[in-house]
Amino acid sequence: MTDAPVEGGAAMAVVPAVPAELPVAVVPVVPAGLAAPAASALPRRPRGRLPTVVAALALAVLPAAVAGCARAADATPESTVFGYSGSTLNVVSRYHVPTDLVATDRQDIKVTRWFKADGIAEERTGWELEGDTLTLEASCSGFADCDARFRVEVPPHIAVLRDGRATELKGAGPA
């Protein structure tokens, strides 16, 4: 500090400028012999608005992204046909996708799938007949909603198992 003359002959001390807002940390004083408060009890300084903005944006976008709620009934059906000469067919549906098992006047096995995904999805769909097991899959992952349904048409003389358990076939009906 230096002294500067002021009008009237008195000297005045020159003080360097101090910012209006200084960061202040509140540190409690703990008398000797007492435990200090836990770190979680100390006041926290806000870390900025970014986490708040991101959270608000996520809450606004999430309902809009899933609001479509995919419905298999709105999907375009896809079909495939498998030749089959066995007497028992085990139908395995991964992820418990609803599957109608229907007796028809066919000599082969026809599988129809309705699958719809809304959002940003990684889709996994498939059907495979290996030996006496027909495996069906329809699922999605990611920021998405998906729905699926299968219909398996089999000749009436084939015994059908659902996930290894005997099951009844429905009569022929509309797809």
C-alpha positions as CSV (number, residue, x, y, z in Angstrom):
1,M,0.0,0.0,0.0
2,T,1.1,3.5,-0.6
3,D,-0.1,6.8,0.7
4,A,-1.4,9.4,-1.7
5,P,-2.0,13.1,-0.8
6,V,-5.6,14.2,-0.7
7,E,-6.9,17.8,-1.0
8,G,-6.6,19.5,2.4
9,G,-3.3,17.9,3.2
10,A,-4.4,14.6,4.7
11,A,-2.9,11.4,3.4
12,M,-5.2,8.5,2.3
13,A,-4.2,4.9,1.9
14,V,-4.6,3.4,-1.6
15,V,-6.1,-0.1,-1.5
16,P,-6.0,-2.4,-4.5
17,A,-9.5,-3.2,-6.0
18,V,-11.3,-6.2,-4.6
19,P,-13.8,-8.1,-6.7
20,A,-17.4,-7.6,-5.6
21,E,-18.0,-11.4,-5.1
22,L,-15.3,-13.6,-3.7
23,P,-15.8,-17.3,-3.4
24,V,-16.5,-18.0,0.2
25,A,-16.1,-21.4,1.8
26,V,-18.0,-21.9,5.1
27,V,-15.9,-24.1,7.4
28,P,-17.3,-24.8,10.8
29,V,-15.1,-24.3,13.7
30,V,-15.0,-27.3,16.0
31,P,-13.8,-26.9,19.5
32,A,-11.0,-29.3,20.5
33,G,-12.2,-32.7,21.6
34,L,-15.3,-32.7,19.4
35,A,-15.7,-34.5,16.2
36,A,-15.9,-32.6,12.9
37,P,-19.2,-32.8,11.0
38,A,-19.5,-35.3,8.2
39,A,-18.6,-34.1,4.8
40,S,-22.2,-34.5,3.7
41,A,-23.3,-32.0,6.3
42,L,-21.2,-29.3,4.8
43,P,-22.8,-26.9,2.4
44,R,-22.2,-27.7,-1.3
45,R,-21.4,-25.2,-4.0
46,P,-23.6,-25.6,-7.1
47,R,-21.7,-27.2,-9.9
48,G,-23.5,-25.4,-12.7
49,R,-26.7,-25.6,-14.6
50,L,-25.7,-28.2,-17.2
51,P,-26.9,-31.3,-15.1
52,T,-30.2,-29.5,-14.5
53,V,-30.6,-28.6,-18.1
54,V,-29.8,-32.2,-19.2
55,A,-32.2,-33.7,-16.7
56,A,-35.0,-31.3,-17.8
57,L,-34.4,-32.1,-21.5
58,A,-34.4,-35.9,-20.8
59,L,-37.7,-35.6,-18.9
60,A,-39.2,-33.6,-21.8
61,V,-38.0,-36.0,-24.6
62,L,-38.6,-39.4,-22.9
63,P,-42.4,-39.2,-22.9
64,A,-42.4,-38.0,-26.5
65,A,-40.1,-40.8,-27.7
66,V,-42.1,-43.6,-26.0
67,A,-45.5,-42.0,-26.5
68,G,-46.0,-43.9,-29.7
69,C,-46.1,-47.3,-27.8
70,A,-45.5,-49.8,-30.6
71,R,-48.4,-52.2,-31.3
72,A,-47.9,-55.5,-33.2
73,A,-51.5,-55.0,-34.6
74,D,-50.2,-52.0,-36.5
75,A,-47.3,-53.9,-38.1
76,T,-47.1,-55.4,-41.6
77,P,-47.1,-59.2,-41.3
78,E,-44.1,-61.2,-42.5
79,S,-44.4,-65.0,-43.2
80,T,-42.2,-67.9,-44.0
81,V,-42.9,-71.6,-44.6
82,F,-41.0,-74.6,-43.4
83,G,-41.2,-78.1,-44.8
84,Y,-41.7,-80.6,-41.9
85,S,-42.1,-84.4,-41.9
86,G,-41.9,-85.0,-38.1
87,S,-44.8,-86.0,-35.8
88,T,-44.0,-83.6,-32.8
89,L,-43.0,-80.0,-33.0
90,N,-41.7,-78.0,-30.0
91,V,-42.3,-74.3,-30.4
92,V,-40.0,-72.1,-28.3
93,S,-40.7,-68.4,-28.1
94,R,-37.8,-66.4,-26.8
95,Y,-38.8,-63.5,-24.5
96,H,-42.3,-64.9,-24.2
97,V,-43.7,-63.4,-27.4
98,P,-47.4,-64.2,-27.7
99,T,-47.8,-67.0,-30.1
100,D,-51.0,-68.5,-31.5
101,L,-50.6,-72.2,-32.4
102,V,-53.3,-73.1,-35.0
103,A,-54.2,-76.4,-36.7
104,T,-54.8,-76.0,-40.4
105,D,-55.1,-78.1,-43.6
106,R,-51.5,-77.5,-44.5
107,Q,-48.8,-80.0,-45.2
108,D,-46.0,-77.7,-44.1
109,I,-45.6,-75.2,-41.2
110,K,-46.3,-71.5,-41.8
111,V,-45.1,-68.8,-39.4
112,T,-46.4,-65.3,-39.5
113,R,-44.8,-62.5,-37.5
114,W,-46.1,-59.1,-36.6
115,F,-43.4,-56.9,-35.2
116,K,-43.4,-53.1,-34.6
117,A,-40.6,-51.0,-32.9
118,D,-40.8,-47.3,-32.1
119,G,-37.8,-45.2,-31.1
120,I,-34.2,-45.9,-31.5
121,A,-34.1,-49.7,-31.4
122,E,-31.7,-52.5,-32.1
123,E,-34.1,-55.2,-33.4
124,R,-33.6,-58.9,-33.0
125,T,-36.1,-61.0,-35.0
126,G,-35.9,-64.5,-36.3
127,W,-37.4,-67.9,-36.8
128,E,-35.5,-71.1,-37.2
129,L,-36.6,-74.8,-37.5
130,E,-33.9,-77.1,-36.4
131,G,-34.8,-80.7,-36.0
132,D,-38.1,-80.8,-34.1
133,T,-37.7,-77.3,-32.5
134,L,-39.1,-74.1,-34.0
135,T,-37.5,-71.1,-32.3
136,L,-39.1,-67.7,-32.6
137,E,-37.6,-64.5,-31.5
138,A,-38.7,-60.8,-31.6
139,S,-37.3,-58.2,-29.3
140,C,-35.6,-54.9,-29.2
141,S,-33.2,-52.9,-27.0
142,G,-32.1,-49.4,-26.8
143,F,-34.3,-46.3,-26.4
144,A,-37.4,-48.0,-27.8
145,D,-40.6,-49.7,-27.3
146,C,-41.5,-52.8,-29.4
147,D,-44.3,-55.3,-29.6
148,A,-44.6,-58.6,-31.5
149,R,-46.9,-61.5,-32.1
150,F,-46.5,-64.8,-33.9
151,R,-49.0,-67.3,-35.5
152,V,-47.8,-70.8,-36.3
153,E,-50.0,-72.9,-38.6
154,V,-49.4,-76.7,-38.4
155,P,-51.0,-79.8,-40.0
156,P,-53.6,-81.3,-37.6
157,H,-51.7,-84.6,-37.3
158,I,-48.6,-83.0,-35.6
159,A,-48.4,-83.0,-31.8
160,V,-47.3,-79.5,-30.7
161,L,-45.4,-78.6,-27.6
162,R,-45.0,-75.0,-26.3
163,D,-41.6,-74.6,-24.6
164,G,-41.4,-78.4,-24.1
165,R,-45.0,-78.8,-22.7
166,A,-48.0,-80.3,-24.4
167,T,-50.5,-77.7,-25.6
168,E,-53.8,-77.5,-27.4
169,L,-54.0,-76.1,-30.9
170,K,-56.7,-73.6,-31.8
171,G,-58.9,-74.3,-34.8
172,A,-58.2,-72.5,-38.1
173,G,-59.1,-68.9,-37.8
174,P,-58.4,-65.5,-39.3
175,A,-54.8,-64.4,-39.3
